[in-house]
């Protein structure tokens, strides 16, 4: 395998040792906490610490809010509207948008800066990316060796009834979905695995502790903790709320999470 940034042979890792070192500035980030829209005409790419390339348009916004940002970074150190990036005529301009924890270019905190398009290190909060004007080839999730869940075609299905409606959760090594009488809900792989774990324990009234969920889910972060689980549950609940299932997952402080008792396996 070659490094996603420089193309140097990197063994089984998507980044060479040099770029892996400079990009690994956040110990509790998982691959699914970085989301990018796919622009029609990408002009530049940001490589994350997992070796995944995220293409951006000529004017892009980076922040924690997926609804308004071209690159959403779901981490507590990143502000909702953190930084803006634009590229025109071979010039890259990066501006901080009044973020709490700052925007850094090559380890220097900036308010706004412009420079000829080149490889540079961009950090928002504590999350680092390598800006690569020439990397617009393969994009998307990190390669196999850095994925949180192994690839594969094996499919797990779980059926349940909530508020009188039947739903079926399908989870493969690549994706997850929730289909039922009221429609279909697209889930990320980690959201699907979390829901499956909770449904598998739905007959047990006890709560599943965050520590156990971290272990079972296999977050792709060196220091994943209860905050990673909380963010994952929050994202899943938002999707369920749109279909009248905002109360499907119950939580209790210092106890953990469980499927609501009104839900039954079908």
Secondary structure, 3 states (H helix, E strand, C coil): CECCCCCCECCCCCCCHHHHHHHCCCCCCCHHHEEECCCCCCCEEEECCCCCEEEECCEEEEECCCCCCCEEECCCCCCCCCEEEEEECCEEEEEECCCCCCEEECCEEECEEEEECCCEEEEECCEEEEEECCCCCCCCCCCHHHCCCCCCCCCEEEEEEECCEEEEEEECCCCEEEEECCEEEEECHHHHHHHHHHHHCCCCCCCECHHHHHHHHCCCCCCCCHHHHHHHHHHHHHHHHCCCCCCCEEEECCCEEEECCCCEEC
